[in-house]
Amino acid sequence: MWLTIHSYASCFLILYGIHSSLFTEALYAEGQASVFTLEKNEVPFVALIKEKSSRLHLCTGSLITKRHILTATSCMEGARKLNELRAVFRTSLPGSSLSKSFEISTSVSYQDWCGNSINCILDKSTDDISILELNVADTGIQPAVIRYDLNKPESLVRLVGWGATEKFLRPSWPREGFGFILTKQECERRVKNLIPVCLSDTVLPDKVLCAASDPAVLGMDGDFGGPVIPLEKTISAILIQRCPMYSPSDVNKYQINLLLRLEDFQEFIRDNTQV
């Protein structure tokens, strides 16, 4: 998960008081750690969405009730039948194979989702959010708390996902990187410099946020749908795409992660998580 580009992460973490002993195994950053495998089970609510018969990591999601997972719609497009998907939670420390796996019984996408076409994913009309219902009444896992008031510009957030590494290996434990929520002005400035490989318009809707960092930390396949964590055990947005989408090895100072803030989907989340 999370490709890193430059090499200033150590200063980044120390400056913002992130204690490095919480993490192990840097992914890549020219010898400097900026993406980490969690050493402790700090995010038990983070789920891996995968096909039962495949090792491929499709999406990352977050348990938001005892039986509902919030994720992105786009990463599940093209997957097999819903009853062949599984949500997997790690329940132990790294080095152990213990996990919980659940079947997915239903999936509800936001009404304005327009399908997994390139124009849809890159266009400002994207409402890339789904709620999955598991086949159990209670997973026994503490769900995340959704906070609708913590997407402040220049705030530091954790980005957690189950995506592939820069060598396209499948991790056995969720990984995390860090980023800043950009102001709308800075986000649109970066998008302008990325046209036509990012969005089709430089004017972003309020529901779309940008996160960036130096070193650049970009989501990979399997990370999308993953939570944006502003505070411990809380989520405020989900990762929907990296920008630009082409080869993540191409260094570009304008690179960003696109996020979907959850405050714009409060009614959708409430209506589809009532049991």
C-alpha positions as CSV (number, residue, x, y, z in Angstrom):
1,M,0.0,0.0,0.0
2,W,0.9,3.6,-0.5
3,L,3.7,4.5,-2.9
4,T,6.1,7.1,-1.5
5,I,8.2,9.4,-3.6
6,H,10.6,11.7,-1.7
7,S,12.5,11.3,1.5
8,Y,11.6,13.7,4.3
9,A,9.2,11.5,6.3
10,S,11.4,11.2,9.4
11,C,11.2,15.0,10.0
12,F,7.6,14.9,9.0
13,L,6.7,12.4,11.7
14,I,8.9,13.9,14.5
15,L,7.6,17.4,13.7
16,Y,4.0,16.3,14.3
17,G,4.6,14.1,17.3
18,I,4.0,10.7,15.7
19,H,6.0,8.2,17.8
20,S,7.9,5.9,15.4
21,S,7.8,2.9,17.8
22,L,4.1,2.4,16.8
23,F,5.1,1.4,13.3
24,T,7.5,-1.0,11.6
25,E,8.7,-1.8,8.0
26,A,8.9,1.2,5.8
27,L,7.6,0.6,2.3
28,Y,9.9,2.8,0.2
29,A,11.4,6.3,0.5
30,E,15.1,6.2,-0.3
31,G,16.0,4.8,3.1
32,Q,13.5,7.0,5.0
33,A,10.3,5.6,6.5
34,S,7.1,7.2,5.4
35,V,4.7,4.3,5.0
36,F,4.3,1.8,7.8
37,T,2.9,-1.5,8.7
38,L,1.1,-1.2,12.0
39,E,2.8,-2.9,14.8
40,K,-0.3,-2.9,17.0
41,N,-3.9,-3.6,16.2
42,E,-4.8,0.1,16.3
43,V,-7.4,-0.1,13.5
44,P,-9.4,-3.3,14.0
45,F,-12.3,-1.7,12.2
46,V,-10.4,-1.6,8.9
47,A,-11.5,-4.3,6.5
48,L,-10.0,-6.0,3.5
49,I,-12.5,-6.6,0.7
50,K,-11.5,-9.5,-1.5
51,E,-12.8,-12.4,-3.6
52,K,-13.1,-15.7,-1.7
53,S,-11.2,-17.6,-4.5
54,S,-8.6,-15.0,-5.1
55,R,-5.8,-13.4,-3.2
56,L,-6.3,-10.1,-5.0
57,H,-7.1,-7.2,-2.7
58,L,-10.0,-5.2,-4.2
59,C,-10.8,-2.6,-1.6
60,T,-10.3,-1.3,1.8
61,G,-13.4,-0.5,4.0
62,S,-14.3,0.6,7.5
63,L,-16.7,-1.1,9.9
64,I,-19.1,1.7,11.0
65,T,-21.8,-0.4,12.8
66,K,-21.7,-4.0,14.1
67,R,-22.4,-5.3,10.6
68,H,-22.0,-2.5,8.0
69,I,-18.8,-1.5,6.1
70,L,-18.2,1.8,4.3
71,T,-16.1,1.6,1.2
72,A,-15.8,3.0,-2.4
73,T,-18.0,1.7,-5.2
74,S,-15.4,1.9,-8.0
75,C,-13.0,-0.6,-6.5
76,M,-15.6,-3.3,-6.5
77,E,-16.7,-2.8,-10.1
78,G,-15.9,-5.8,-12.2
79,A,-15.7,-8.1,-9.2
80,R,-17.5,-11.4,-9.2
81,K,-20.9,-12.0,-7.6
82,L,-21.5,-10.4,-4.2
83,N,-21.7,-13.7,-2.5
84,E,-18.2,-14.5,-3.6
85,L,-16.8,-11.5,-1.8
86,R,-15.4,-11.5,1.8
87,A,-14.6,-8.9,4.3
88,V,-11.5,-9.8,6.3
89,F,-10.4,-8.2,9.6
90,R,-7.1,-8.8,11.3
91,T,-7.6,-9.6,15.0
92,S,-4.1,-10.2,16.2
93,L,-0.6,-8.8,16.0
94,P,1.5,-9.1,12.9
95,G,3.2,-12.5,12.6
96,S,-0.1,-14.4,13.3
97,S,-2.6,-15.6,10.8
98,L,-5.6,-15.0,13.0
99,S,-8.4,-13.1,11.3
100,K,-12.1,-12.9,11.0
101,S,-13.8,-13.3,7.6
102,F,-17.4,-12.5,6.8
103,E,-19.6,-13.0,3.8
104,I,-21.2,-9.9,2.3
105,S,-25.0,-10.1,2.0
106,T,-26.0,-6.8,0.4
107,S,-24.3,-3.8,-1.2
108,V,-25.9,-0.3,-1.6
109,S,-24.2,2.3,-3.8
110,Y,-25.1,6.0,-3.7
111,Q,-27.9,6.9,-6.1
112,D,-25.8,9.2,-8.3
113,W,-22.9,6.7,-8.9
114,C,-22.4,6.6,-12.7
115,G,-20.4,3.5,-13.2
116,N,-16.8,2.6,-13.4
117,S,-15.9,4.5,-16.6
118,I,-12.9,6.7,-16.8
119,N,-15.1,9.8,-17.3
120,C,-17.1,8.9,-14.2
121,I,-14.1,8.3,-11.9
122,L,-12.3,11.5,-12.9
123,D,-15.3,13.8,-13.1
124,K,-16.6,15.9,-10.3
125,S,-20.0,14.1,-10.5
126,T,-18.5,11.0,-8.8
127,D,-20.3,9.8,-5.7
128,D,-18.0,6.9,-5.1
129,I,-19.4,5.4,-1.9
130,S,-21.0,2.1,-0.9
131,I,-22.3,0.4,2.2
132,L,-21.9,-3.3,2.6
133,E,-24.0,-5.4,4.9
134,L,-22.4,-8.5,6.4
135,N,-24.1,-11.8,7.0
136,V,-23.9,-11.6,10.8
137,A,-25.7,-9.5,13.3
138,D,-22.5,-8.6,15.2
139,T,-18.9,-9.0,14.1
140,G,-17.6,-8.6,17.6
141,I,-15.4,-5.9,16.4
142,Q,-15.5,-2.3,17.7
143,P,-16.7,-0.1,14.8
144,A,-15.2,3.3,13.9
145,V,-16.9,6.5,14.9
146,I,-17.8,8.8,12.0
147,R,-16.9,12.5,12.6
148,Y,-18.3,15.0,10.2
149,D,-16.5,18.0,11.6
150,L,-12.8,17.1,11.3
151,N,-11.9,17.7,7.7
152,K,-10.2,21.0,8.4
153,P,-7.7,22.4,5.9
154,E,-4.0,21.8,6.8
155,S,-5.0,19.2,9.4
156,L,-2.9,16.0,9.6
157,V,-4.7,12.7,8.9
158,R,-3.8,9.0,8.7
159,L,-4.6,7.2,5.5
160,V,-5.0,3.4,6.0
161,G,-5.3,0.7,3.4
162,W,-4.8,-2.9,2.3
163,G,-3.4,-2.0,-1.2
164,A,-0.5,-3.4,-3.1
165,T,3.0,-2.3,-2.4
166,E,5.1,-0.4,-4.9
167,K,6.3,-3.9,-6.1
168,F,2.6,-5.0,-6.4
169,L,2.9,-7.4,-3.5
170,R,-0.1,-8.1,-1.3
171,P,0.5,-7.0,2.3
172,S,-0.6,-9.3,5.2
173,W,-1.4,-6.3,7.4
174,P,-2.9,-2.9,6.7
175,R,-0.4,-0.1,6.1
176,E,-0.7,3.6,6.7
177,G,0.7,6.8,5.5
178,F,0.1,10.4,6.5
179,G,-1.1,13.5,4.7
180,F,-2.4,17.0,5.1
181,I,-5.9,18.1,4.0
182,L,-5.3,20.9,1.4
183,T,-7.2,24.1,1.2
184,K,-9.7,24.1,-1.7
185,Q,-7.5,26.8,-3.4
186,E,-4.4,24.7,-3.2
187,C,-6.3,21.5,-4.3
188,E,-7.6,23.2,-7.4
189,R,-4.2,24.7,-8.2
190,R,-2.7,21.2,-8.2
191,V,-5.6,19.8,-10.2
192,K,-5.1,22.5,-12.8
193,N,-1.5,21.4,-13.3
194,L,-2.6,17.8,-13.7
195,I,-5.3,18.3,-16.4
196,P,-6.1,16.1,-18.4
197,V,-4.7,13.3,-16.3
198,C,-6.6,14.0,-13.1
199,L,-10.0,15.7,-13.2
200,S,-11.9,17.1,-16.1
201,D,-12.6,20.4,-14.3
202,T,-10.5,22.6,-12.0
203,V,-13.5,23.6,-9.9
204,L,-14.0,20.9,-7.3
205,P,-17.3,20.2,-5.5
206,D,-17.1,20.7,-1.8
207,K,-17.5,17.0,-1.2
208,V,-14.2,16.2,-2.8
209,L,-11.1,16.9,-0.7
210,C,-7.4,16.6,-1.5
211,A,-4.6,15.2,0.7
212,A,-0.9,15.6,0.1
213,S,2.4,15.2,1.8
214,D,6.1,15.4,1.3
215,P,7.3,12.8,0.7
216,A,4.3,12.1,-1.6
217,V,2.2,9.1,-0.3
218,L,-0.2,7.8,-3.0
219,G,-2.9,5.2,-2.7
220,M,-2.5,2.0,-4.7
221,D,-5.0,-0.6,-6.0
222,G,-6.7,-2.1,-3.0
223,D,-6.3,1.1,-0.8
224,F,-9.4,2.8,-2.3
225,G,-12.4,3.0,0.0
226,G,-10.0,3.1,2.9
227,P,-10.6,5.5,5.8
228,V,-9.2,8.9,6.5
229,I,-8.5,8.9,10.2
230,P,-8.2,12.4,11.9
231,L,-8.3,11.0,15.4
232,E,-7.9,7.6,17.0
233,K,-10.9,5.3,16.2
234,T,-12.6,7.9,14.0
235,I,-13.1,8.4,10.3
236,S,-14.1,11.5,8.4
237,A,-13.6,10.7,4.7
238,I,-12.7,7.8,2.4
239,L,-10.0,7.6,-0.2
240,I,-11.4,7.3,-3.7
241,Q,-8.5,7.9,-6.1
242,R,-4.9,9.0,-6.5
243,C,-4.2,11.8,-8.9
244,P,-2.6,11.4,-11.4
245,M,-3.9,7.9,-12.1
246,Y,-1.1,6.9,-14.5
247,S,2.1,5.2,-13.5
248,P,2.7,6.0,-9.8
249,S,6.4,5.9,-10.3
250,D,6.3,9.1,-12.2
251,V,7.4,11.9,-9.9
252,N,5.1,14.9,-10.0
253,K,5.2,17.6,-7.4
254,Y,1.4,18.2,-7.8
255,Q,0.4,14.6,-6.8
256,I,-2.6,14.2,-4.5
257,N,-5.0,11.7,-3.1
258,L,-8.7,12.4,-3.7
259,L,-11.0,12.0,-0.7
260,L,-14.8,11.9,-0.4
261,R,-15.9,13.7,2.8
262,L,-18.6,11.9,4.7
263,E,-20.6,14.9,5.8
264,D,-22.2,15.1,2.4
265,F,-23.5,11.5,2.7
266,Q,-25.0,11.6,6.2
267,E,-28.5,10.8,5.1
268,F,-27.3,7.9,2.8
269,I,-25.2,6.4,5.6
270,R,-28.0,6.7,8.2
271,D,-30.7,5.3,5.9
272,N,-28.6,2.3,5.0
273,T,-27.2,1.3,8.3
274,Q,-30.5,1.1,10.3
275,V,-31.2,-2.5,11.5
